Amino acid sequence: MLAIETFDQRQGGNVLYKALSHPLAAAALGALATRLRDRSPIALFDPDGIAPALLALAPDPPPIGEVYVEDARAIGHEIAGLPARPLTDLPQSAARALLIAAFDADRLIARLTPFLPAGAECLSLDAIRLPREMLTVPGRYAERRNFATNFAFFRDQDGLSTRLVSANYWAGYGAGAVRLWLRLFAADGRVLATWEEALPSGPGGFALDSRAIRARFGLPPFTGQLFLHVIGAAGHDVVKYALDTFPTKAAGGGRSLSCTHDANAWPSERYAGLPAPRADERVILWVQNSHAVAIPAGAIALDRMGAERPVAFPRPIAPFATEALDVAALLPGVHWPAQIELRAGRHVVRPRYEGVRGGRTRIAHVNVERADLAPDPALHALPAPLGRGFLLPFPILPRRRFATLVQPTPMATTATTLPLRLDLFDPEGHPAGSHFLGCLARDHDLALDLDTILTPDALPEGGHGELVYDFRAGGDGDGWLHALFRYADRENGHEAESSFGGHIFNTLMTYRDEPQSYNGKPPGLSTRLFLRLGGGEGGGEGGRQSFTSLIYPASAPWHPHSTTSLLLHDEGGAVIAETPLAIACSGSALIRPRDVFGPDRLARAGARGYVLVRDTTCRLFGYHGLMDAAGGFSLDHMFGF
């Protein structure tokens, strides 16, 4: 396990982790280690408790002989393998160099200089600071907005290309000039390109296309990862995007089209929601090292969910490298509908996986498996105003064309049971049936095909379903309800899948941090969702056109209809058209921007234009995707800002 602290649900992300793991900081750590090594022996002062992470993320850490602390309660505790000494012992040290494990350390250096051993040099982590021009808040280095960063799976190889799409949503929070610092890594971890791009001055859309980047820098085919650093961010430090994978013109359309959500910038100990392969399928897990230190052999492992018999990947993975891990190679004989757990040891951010079957490819992502949750007995009898409590909504695409499968996924290390019910609704919010799934075990292998519980003529135009807790047969819940949703075209066999978690929706009452709010305290009762355009609404880009399934879930009765607006933005962020939309409570709507706004307005919006789904009366939940002229389609959950 990598000795780092990344993300805590109560306090958010650890900005010092991001400061230490930034690719430029990692390179500077090597130079700092060389400088310190020349002045051995070395002592370390750890005022903020980051010494373990510092030494874990340093490519070639210097040999530390002593560790000092100022907190008297920490004296004698082991830090980085050494007993902590009181700072008052520093003058008697034989060290020739003192490293202060802190940024913005001028005051600390001034305070400690009179107490240094004779001839010793005092250094700090300010030696590895990013250049001033890369800082959003130069006066406070350990400020979240200085490290608005993320990774993206990025590929232009084997007939497949990628396109990352988002918007300058920081402009809506008052940001001035915003730009991206970008670094592209090859599969072996080498740097292929480093560059900057300016974002629109307003809340305009932007896109990073692997084909254009490859042509710009004269690159060979690649499969690797793209590191994004947003400079000038305001409001928050979260970098959100949609990533489309699509076939090149030479490869043809329809057989490969996928959409995935942002990578989630915080490495986790475990991930879940990885489907085992079918007998005629390969499932490739793309393991992408997020750090400048190699992942040791055996540090990455796969396990059949609930088996507790992990099988380790036997080879090391180089810094920032990408490894294609064939699930069947580690777990032969484990087949769908079994689920796979990834033991990642905090080495990687949320990975992608790729299913290859019948010449068709689909890409999706796993999710963070929480280690900080315990079963919540209060979920057995929530107060009546919370109604059905936690809901996990998902779309049912028009059933004449698409089949829908649902697989609940344990998403906490303590989850041993999943007591669940499935409630179904038509687009107008009318109940269309309910099905008790049972009290599922952690190692269950249920993948429910809705065709087995619905008549052929039920929900012909689709609708949506909601997974809810149901304790009639016992079991426990933790509020971190997740599932995988798989969709298949009945005629051509193309598939797409997505996974996400549940929330309490649309009630004035709150429970802990629900209904979740992205801005301010709960309850979150508003919507701001990003729907990118497909680039083909005007007839280009293989005819790829965007769509969204918008769902109005309600834990308890809420407004009879939503008061939703669809706002079409051009590439500069200006609103060029607005259309109202009313979705029935517990209902849904399948929206195609081309049908709403028409081809002329979409052409005005441009390839980087987008639709903002806005509602100030309720929180909608959305999934978005693309459909191409050859019958391919993609689907994943939407993001908001």
TAPEUR-V815282 format. One record per residue. N is the residue number from 1. SS is DSSP state (H for helix, E for strand, L for the rest). PHI is phi in degrees with one decimal (* if undefined). Layout:
N/SS/PHI, N/SS/PHI
This chain:
1/L/*, 2/L/-69.0, 3/L/-80.2, 4/L/-132.7, 5/L/-111.1, 6/L/-110.6, 7/E/-131.1, 8/E/-123.3, 9/L/-60.0, 10/L/-85.6, 11/L/-109.7, 12/E/85.9, 13/E/-80.0, 14/L/-89.6, 15/H/-66.5, 16/H/-66.0, 17/H/-60.9, 18/H/-64.0, 19/H/-65.1, 20/H/-81.8, 21/H/-95.5, 22/L/-56.8, 23/H/-54.3, 24/H/-71.9, 25/H/-65.7, 26/H/-62.1, 27/H/-65.1, 28/H/-68.4, 29/H/-61.1, 30/H/-63.2, 31/H/-66.7, 32/H/-64.8, 33/H/-62.8, 34/H/-63.5, 35/H/-63.3, 36/H/-68.6, 37/H/-61.0, 38/L/-69.7, 39/L/-120.1, 40/L/-59.5, 41/L/-75.0, 42/E/-119.7, 43/E/-111.8, 44/E/-129.8, 45/E/-106.6, 46/L/-116.5, 47/L/-70.7, 48/L/-111.4, 49/L/70.0, 50/L/-109.8, 51/H/-57.5, 52/H/-59.1, 53/H/-67.1, 54/H/-58.6, 55/H/-73.5, 56/H/-71.8, 57/H/-95.7, 58/L/-76.3, 59/L/-59.1, 60/L/-141.9, 61/L/-63.1, 62/L/-72.2, 63/L/-75.0, 64/E/-91.7, 65/E/-97.2, 66/E/-144.8, 67/E/-127.0, 68/E/-117.0, 69/E/-133.8, 70/L/-101.7, 71/L/-81.7, 72/H/-59.7, 73/H/-70.3, 74/H/-91.7, 75/L/-59.8, 76/L/88.4, 77/L/-70.9, 78/E/-80.2, 79/E/-129.7, 80/L/54.2, 81/L/82.0, 82/E/-127.5, 83/E/-71.8, 84/E/-71.4, 85/E/-108.0, 86/E/-69.7, 87/H/-62.0, 88/H/-68.0, 89/H/-85.2, 90/H/-57.1, 91/H/-59.8, 92/H/-89.4, 93/L/-70.5, 94/L/-93.2, 95/L/-64.3, 96/L/-101.6, 97/E/-148.4, 98/E/-117.9, 99/E/-101.4, 100/E/-90.6, 101/L/-81.6, 102/L/-160.2, 103/L/-98.8, 104/L/49.9, 105/L/-99.2, 106/H/-56.5, 107/H/-66.6, 108/H/-64.9, 109/H/-62.1, 110/H/-62.3, 111/H/-70.6, 112/H/-91.9, 113/H/-53.2, 114/H/-64.8, 115/H/-106.1, 116/L/-71.2, 117/L/-59.8, 118/L/-56.6, 119/L/80.5, 120/L/-80.6, 121/E/-103.3, 122/E/-108.2, 123/E/-124.6, 124/E/-141.1, 125/H/-72.5, 126/H/-62.6, 127/H/-69.8, 128/H/-113.6, 129/L/-59.6, 130/L/-68.0, 131/L/-56.5, 132/H/-55.9, 133/H/-70.1, 134/H/-96.8, 135/L/-101.7, 136/L/-74.5, 137/L/-124.6, 138/L/-60.5, 139/L/-76.7, 140/L/-135.6, 141/L/-64.1, 142/L/-82.6, 143/L/-107.9, 144/H/-54.5, 145/H/-69.1, 146/H/-73.1, 147/H/-130.9, 148/E/-80.4, 149/E/-131.3, 150/E/-166.6, 151/E/-114.0, 152/E/-139.6, 153/E/-62.9, 154/E/-139.5, 155/E/-148.2, 156/E/-145.9, 157/E/-164.8, 158/L/55.1, 159/L/77.9, 160/E/-124.3, 161/E/-125.9, 162/E/-128.4, 163/E/-141.7, 164/E/-93.6, 165/E/-131.3, 166/E/-159.9, 167/E/-141.6, 168/L/-79.0, 169/H/-72.8, 170/H/-65.9, 171/H/-60.6, 172/H/-68.8, 173/H/-101.4, 174/L/97.2, 175/L/-66.4, 176/L/-88.2, 177/L/-69.7, 178/L/-121.8, 179/E/-141.6, 180/E/-107.0, 181/E/-102.6, 182/E/-128.0, 183/E/-138.0, 184/E/-104.7, 185/E/-106.4, 186/L/-77.7, 187/L/-60.8, 188/L/-89.0, 189/L/91.6, 190/L/-66.6, 191/E/-80.9, 192/E/-88.6, 193/E/-163.7, 194/E/-135.3, 195/E/-160.3, 196/E/-124.9, 197/E/-138.7, 198/E/-82.3, 199/L/-92.5, 200/L/-55.4, 201/L/-68.0, 202/L/-106.1, 203/L/-79.5, 204/L/-82.8, 205/E/-82.4, 206/E/-144.9, 207/E/-142.6, 208/E/-120.0, 209/E/-105.6, 210/H/-61.7, 211/H/-66.5, 212/H/-66.7, 213/H/-67.3, 214/H/-62.7, 215/H/-68.6, 216/H/-61.1, 217/H/-105.8, 218/L/61.1, 219/L/-90.9, 220/L/-74.0, 221/L/-55.9, 222/E/-146.1, 223/E/-135.7, 224/E/-161.9, 225/E/-138.1, 226/E/-110.0, 227/E/-97.4, 228/E/-115.5, 229/E/-128.0, 230/E/-89.8, 231/E/-107.0, 232/L/98.9, 233/L/-63.8, 234/L/-135.9, 235/L/88.7, 236/L/-161.3, 237/L/-106.2, 238/L/-85.2, 239/L/-103.1, 240/L/-110.1, 241/L/-161.5, 242/E/-110.8, 243/E/-121.1, 244/E/-99.3, 245/E/-114.3, 246/E/-146.3, 247/E/-78.3, 248/L/-69.2, 249/H/-58.3, 250/H/-65.3, 251/H/-83.8, 252/L/80.8, 253/L/-111.6, 254/L/91.2, 255/L/-86.1, 256/E/-144.5, 257/E/-157.5, 258/E/-140.9, 259/E/-133.9, 260/E/-132.2, 261/L/-80.4, 262/L/-61.0, 263/L/-80.1, 264/L/62.3, 265/L/-75.6, 266/L/-112.4, 267/L/-59.2, 268/L/-123.4, 269/L/-69.9, 270/E/-137.5, 271/E/-133.0, 272/E/-136.1, 273/E/94.1, 274/E/-94.7, 275/E/-76.8, 276/L/-70.1, 277/L/-73.0, 278/L/-73.5, 279/L/-61.4, 280/L/-106.6, 281/L/-137.9, 282/E/-108.1, 283/E/-116.7, 284/E/-106.1, 285/E/-94.6, 286/E/-88.0, 287/E/-91.2, 288/E/-119.8, 289/L/-63.1, 290/L/-93.0, 291/L/-133.9, 292/L/-87.0, 293/L/-115.6, 294/L/-66.7, 295/E/-82.5, 296/L/-63.7, 297/L/-56.3, 298/L/88.1, 299/L/-81.2, 300/L/-108.1, 301/E/-144.8, 302/E/-116.9, 303/E/-145.0, 304/E/-64.2, 305/L/-52.1, 306/L/88.0, 307/L/-80.4, 308/L/57.4, 309/L/-133.4, 310/L/-64.5, 311/E/-114.5, 312/E/-83.1, 313/L/-75.3, 314/L/-83.5, 315/L/-114.3, 316/L/-72.0, 317/E/-122.5, 318/L/-64.3, 319/L/-53.2, 320/L/58.2, 321/L/-87.1, 322/E/-121.1, 323/E/-121.7, 324/E/-89.6, 325/E/-100.4, 326/E/-78.7, 327/H/-57.7, 328/H/-66.9, 329/H/-67.9, 330/H/-90.0, 331/L/-126.0, 332/L/-63.5, 333/L/86.5, 334/L/-94.1, 335/L/-125.5, 336/L/-52.2, 337/L/-94.4, 338/L/-66.1, 339/E/-114.0, 340/E/-114.9, 341/E/-106.4, 342/E/-99.1, 343/E/-92.5, 344/L/-101.7, 345/L/60.2, 346/L/64.5, 347/L/-93.0, 348/L/-136.1, 349/L/-80.8, 350/L/-50.3, 351/L/-78.0, 352/E/-99.8, 353/E/-131.3, 354/E/-130.3, 355/E/-101.0, 356/E/-122.7, 357/E/-153.2, 358/L/58.7, 359/L/78.0, 360/E/-108.8, 361/E/-124.0, 362/E/-135.4, 363/E/-125.6, 364/E/-148.3, 365/E/-125.6, 366/L/-86.1, 367/E/-126.1, 368/E/-65.8, 369/E/-93.1, 370/E/-73.5, 371/L/-107.4, 372/L/-110.2, 373/L/-111.7, 374/L/-131.0, 375/L/-54.1, 376/L/-109.8, 377/H/-60.3, 378/H/-65.0, 379/H/-68.3, 380/H/-67.6, 381/H/-150.8, 382/L/-66.3, 383/L/-55.2, 384/H/-53.2, 385/H/-61.3, 386/H/-86.1, 387/L/56.8, 388/L/-80.3, 389/L/70.8, 390/E/-72.0, 391/E/-125.8, 392/E/-119.9, 393/E/-82.4, 394/E/-150.7, 395/E/-78.1, 396/E/-109.1, 397/L/-71.0, 398/L/-46.8, 399/L/-74.2, 400/L/-63.1, 401/L/-104.2, 402/E/-118.0, 403/E/-95.2, 404/E/-126.9, 405/E/-119.8, 406/E/-125.4, 407/E/-130.8, 408/E/-61.1, 409/E/-128.9, 410/L/-60.6, 411/L/-131.9, 412/E/-145.0, 413/L/-65.1, 414/L/-92.7, 415/L/-75.2, 416/L/-107.6, 417/E/-137.4, 418/E/-133.0, 419/E/-85.9, 420/E/-135.9, 421/E/-130.8, 422/E/-112.0, 423/E/-104.6, 424/E/-115.6, 425/E/-140.1, 426/E/-84.0, 427/L/-58.7, 428/L/-88.7, 429/L/87.4, 430/L/-80.7, 431/E/-58.5, 432/E/-122.5, 433/E/127.2, 434/E/-143.7, 435/E/-140.9, 436/E/-79.9, 437/E/-84.5, 438/E/102.0, 439/E/-95.9, 440/E/-75.7, 441/E/-81.1, 442/L/-58.0, 443/L/-98.3, 444/L/-61.8, 445/L/-129.4, 446/L/-80.0, 447/L/-134.8, 448/E/-82.5, 449/E/-85.3, 450/H/-62.2, 451/H/-62.3, 452/H/-81.4, 453/L/-121.4, 454/L/-117.6, 455/L/-70.8, 456/L/-57.5, 457/L/-95.4, 458/L/-79.6, 459/L/47.0, 460/L/-62.2, 461/L/-98.1, 462/L/86.0, 463/E/159.0, 464/E/-156.5, 465/E/-122.3, 466/E/-136.8, 467/E/-82.8, 468/E/-137.0, 469/E/-71.0, 470/L/-145.4, 471/L/-98.9, 472/L/-62.4, 473/L/-110.2, 474/L/90.0, 475/L/93.3, 476/L/-136.4, 477/L/-130.9, 478/L/-128.6, 479/L/81.3, 480/L/-115.4, 481/L/-77.4, 482/E/-130.8, 483/E/-159.5, 484/E/-101.9, 485/E/-120.3, 486/E/-117.1, 487/E/-123.3, 488/E/-133.0, 489/E/-72.6, 490/L/-66.7, 491/L/-93.4, 492/L/-102.8, 493/L/83.1, 494/L/-64.4, 495/E/-130.9, 496/E/-145.1, 497/E/-150.0, 498/E/-148.7, 499/E/-139.3, 500/E/-161.1, 501/E/-118.6, 502/L/-94.0, 503/E/-145.0, 504/E/-88.3, 505/L/-119.0, 506/L/53.1, 507/L/-146.1, 508/L/-70.6, 509/L/-79.2, 510/L/-120.0, 511/E/-138.7, 512/L/54.5, 513/L/-102.8, 514/E/-116.3, 515/L/-61.8, 516/L/-60.3, 517/L/-127.2, 518/L/-83.7, 519/L/-142.9, 520/L/95.9, 521/L/-79.1, 522/L/-61.8, 523/L/-85.8, 524/L/-90.0, 525/L/-124.9, 526/L/-143.6, 527/E/-132.0, 528/E/-147.8, 529/E/-113.5, 530/E/-98.9, 531/E/-120.8, 532/E/-77.2, 533/L/-86.2, 534/L/-85.5, 535/L/82.2, 536/L/-118.9, 537/L/-61.3, 538/L/-93.1, 539/L/106.8, 540/L/-91.5, 541/H/50.5, 542/H/66.3, 543/H/70.9, 544/L/-69.2, 545/E/-127.5, 546/E/-85.9, 547/E/-150.2, 548/E/-145.1, 549/E/-106.2, 550/E/-99.4, 551/E/-118.4, 552/L/-109.0, 553/L/-82.1, 554/L/-143.3, 555/L/-66.6, 556/L/-134.8, 557/L/-53.5, 558/L/-133.5, 559/L/-58.4, 560/L/-57.5, 561/E/-140.7, 562/L/-73.5, 563/L/-119.9, 564/E/-101.4, 565/E/-121.0, 566/E/-106.3, 567/E/-110.9, 568/E/-86.5, 569/E/-107.0, 570/L/-87.7, 571/L/-65.3, 572/L/-91.0, 573/L/99.5, 574/L/-75.7, 575/E/-80.9, 576/E/-108.8, 577/E/-163.1, 578/E/-140.7, 579/E/-132.4, 580/E/-77.9, 581/E/-146.1, 582/L/-116.4, 583/L/-109.4, 584/E/-66.4, 585/L/-58.2, 586/L/66.6, 587/L/-109.2, 588/E/-157.0, 589/E/-147.2, 590/E/-98.5, 591/E/-116.6, 592/L/-118.3, 593/H/-52.9, 594/H/-62.9, 595/H/-72.6, 596/H/-79.8, 597/H/-105.8, 598/H/83.3, 599/H/-64.6, 600/H/-66.7, 601/H/-66.2, 602/H/-65.9, 603/H/-64.1, 604/H/-65.0, 605/H/-65.1, 606/L/85.4, 607/L/-65.1, 608/L/-103.2, 609/L/-70.7, 610/E/-157.3, 611/E/-111.4, 612/E/-100.1, 613/E/-93.3, 614/E/-124.8, 615/E/-152.6, 616/L/-101.7, 617/L/-108.5, 618/L/-160.7, 619/L/-99.9, 620/L/-93.9, 621/E/-118.7, 622/E/-134.0, 623/E/-125.5, 624/E/-132.4, 625/E/-170.6, 626/E/-128.1, 627/E/-128.7, 628/L/-111.6, 629/L/-68.4, 630/L/-96.8, 631/L/96.8, 632/L/-79.0, 633/E/-152.5, 634/L/-136.3, 635/L/-160.8, 636/E/-158.4, 637/E/-74.5, 638/L/-83.5, 639/L/-122.7, 640/E/-123.8, 641/L/-156.0
